[in-house]
C-alpha cells in the first residue's frame, strides 16, 4: 500500500482535513511553525528534532496545537513553560500523540469509516477520526472532540494541520483524580481518594503516587480498609504519596523514600533494564506486607506522576488495624483493556469509547517521537513497543472494518 506521512497542525479542537496546499520543502515545516506554532516547535526541538535532524523521507501526519492551545494546556497542568520543557518524558508523550506515522492527510473527506483508526507515535494510545454533518473531527482517548478546520499543508511527505486544542492521551491528565477516574483498573483507588481527599494541591502537588490496581485489592483488604477510622484512612492514603514527582527511570532511585505520612518510609529497589529500551524492575516495600512492583509507569497528572503497583502499601500505625497484604500479581497491567472479549471486539472495546491501553511491554525512555519519525522515514510503523495496536495492527484494522490509516507494519514507498 502506497502511503505518505502527514504532519497535521491543529488550530482548533476538531480536526478538519481539507485539500492540500502546494507542496513545500519538507524542512520548511519548521519555518511554518516559527510563524504559526512557535510553542509546539519549541517542544519538538526539545526532543532533538530539528530542521537538521528531521529525516528527508519522513512520512506521517503531525497534529500541531496553536500557541494559545499550548499555553492553556500548560496552565491547566499547573506548570510553567520552563517546567514543561524540563520534563522531557512528558514532552515526548505529548508530541508523539500528535504524530501519525505512515499516513499523509490530503483531503478533508479522507475518512473511510466512522470512526477511522490512527495509530500514533505513542502506540499506547490511538486517535479516532469521524465525519458527518459537514465536518470532520478527531476524538482523543479522553473523549475530547477536536474539529479539523484547516487544510493540510504539505511539506514534502509531511502534512501539517493546525488545531486549537492539545489532544489528550491516556499518559497525561490535568490532575490526579482525573487520571484515577479514567482508568477502570484504578476505580478503587479513585474511590478512596475521593472519600479521603487528595492530600495536596497547587504548587505542593509536585508528588509521586503509587496506585494499587483493583485486582490486587482483596475482599479482606477492602474490609480492613472500611474498618479504619477516617483519620487512619487518610494516613494510609498519604503513605502512597512521596515528594517530589519522580519519573522512572530518570528520577526514582533505590533507597529509603519518605512519604507524605511523616515518619513512615517506603523502601525502593530499582534494577536497571538490561536492554537499552527495556523496562527496569522497580520494587516498593511497605512497612507492612510484601513488596509491590511498579507495573504501570509514568502517568503524568498535572504536577504529579502516578506509578501503578501490584500491591497495597500499608503503613504500620499503632492505633489502627492494618490492611491485609494482597497476593502478588504477575506481569504488567494493561490500562483500559477489556480482557472479557478479545483484543479488538467492537462493542467490548470501542463501544466503551476506549481504544487505547498501556503497553504490555514498552520503552519508557523519552524517545517515542524521534523513533517513530526515523522508522517512518525508513517506511515502517515502529512496532517494537509491542502494544495491542503495535503488535497486532493488521488484526486491529481487520476487526475494525479495515478503517485504519496506518495499521500495517510497513508499506510501499
Buried (B, 14 or more C-beta within 10 A) or exposed (E): EEBBBBBBBBBBBBBBBBEBEEBBEBBBBBBBBEEBBEBBBBBBBBBEBEEEEBBEBBBBBBBBBBBEBBEBBBEEBBBEBEBBBEBBBBBBBBBBBBBBBBBBBBEBEBBEBEBBBBBBBBBBBBBBBBBEEEBBBBBBBBEBBBBBBBBBBBBBBBBBBBBBBBBBBBBBBBBBBBBBBBBBBBBBBBEBBEEBEBBBEEEEBBBBBBBBBBEBBBEEBBEBBEEBEEEBBBBBBBBBBBBEBBBBBBBBEEEEBEBBBEEBBBBBBBEEBEEEBBBBEBBBBBBBBEBBBBBBBBBBBBBBBBBBBBBBBBBEBEEBEBBBBBEEBEEBBBBBBBEEEEBBEEEBBBEEEBBBBBBBBBBBBBBBBBBBBBBBBEBBBBBBBBBBBBBBBEBBBEBBBEBBBBBBBEBEE
